[in-house]
């Protein structure tokens, strides 16, 4: 028998999680995402974005949506964004890994970037980040 959470329970869980992202740092890398968040970063660092506070709007329907992720005004390197690791505001403690995507380019991913093709020195911005929990 599987466990199922109500929308109310999922919203409470997500609101607690959301506070970890206040002032968090999102680092975007080339290549493939490591198999677990405990593994070292892989690929070339392309850009670093930062969350504001609050990082997410209150949970609704078992989903939280990022409110304001500050862009990187000058990408560190050229490359195709493959994955991100999001760190607590301390810049050391990992919170989440996810795949990069771009809805405008028809590329799915947890992190919706303006473009997955990044040029050194260019502005790198994130359109959206949504996190949900299973029922």
N, C-alpha and C positions, 0 to 999 in steps of 0.2 A: 504494500500500500504506500503510495506517495504522499508526502506532506504538501499541503496547499496553503498559501497565505492569502488572507483577504487583502483587498486594496488598501484598507486602513492600515493594516500591519505593514504592508510593503511601503506605504508612504512614510510611516514612522521610521522604518529602517533606512530609507533613502534620505530623509531629512537629517538623520544622525550622520550618515556618510558624507553628505554635502558639506558639512562644516570642515571636514578635513581638507577640502579643496580651496578654502579661503587663502588667497595669496600664493597658491601652489604654482609650480613651474612645470610647463609642458615642453619637453625636448623632443624634437622631430628628427628621425634618423632614416637613412636609406636602408634597403635590404629587408630581410625577414625578421619578424618579431621573435624574440626568444620564447622558448616553450613555457617558461615560468617567470614570474616577476622576480624571483630570487636569483636568476641568472644575470651575468654581466650584460651591459649594453652592447649591441652589435651594430655595425654599419657606421657611416659617416654622419656626424652631427651636422644638420642643416640649419636648424633655427631653434630659438627658445622663446616661448610665449609665456605670459604670466596671467593667472587668474586674478580677478579683483575680489572685493568682499561686498556683499555675499557672492560666492562663486556660482550658486545655483538659485533659481526661484524655488519656492516651496513645492514639494512633491504633489503631483496630481495624477490620478489614474495609474499609480505605480511607476511613474517616470519623473526624473528631475532633468531640467534643461539649464545649461550654463547660461548665465546672464551677461557676463562681460569678460571676455578673454582678450587681454591687451596684445596687439600684434608685435612681432619682432620687426623693428624698423630697418634692419640690415641683416639678411641671411648670412650665415658664416661660410657656407659652401654651396656649390652647384650640385644638384642631384634630384632624383625622384624620391619623394617621401614614401616610405614604406610602413613605418610604424612610429608610435609615440610612447614615451614613458612619462608619466606625470608624478612629480615628487611633491611631498609636503613642502610648505613654505621654507623649511630648513634647507631645501635643495639636496638633501641626502636620503631621506626616507621615501622609498617608492610607495605610491598609492595604487597606481593602475597602469597597465599597458593596453594598447589598442591599435587597431589597424587604421592607417590613413586612407581617406577616400575623398572624393570630390563629386558631389551630386551634379554639378554643372557639367562635368566631364563624363558622367555616367559610371563613376567608379565608386562602388559601395565601401563603407568603412565606418567604424565607430566615431571617428573624428572627421568632420566635414570641413576640409580646407578649401580656400578660394581656388587653389590649384595644387596638384601634387608635384608639378614640375617647378622646381625652385632654382632661382639664379642667385649667385653670390651677390650680396649687397641689396637685394630686392626686399620689399616689404612682404612678410609672411603673415597671413591672417587665417583665423578659423571661423567658418560660418556658423557651425553648431556642434555641440556635444550634448548627447542625450544618454542618460543611464537609466536602465530599468532593471527590475528584479522579476524573476519568474514567479508565477502564481504558486 
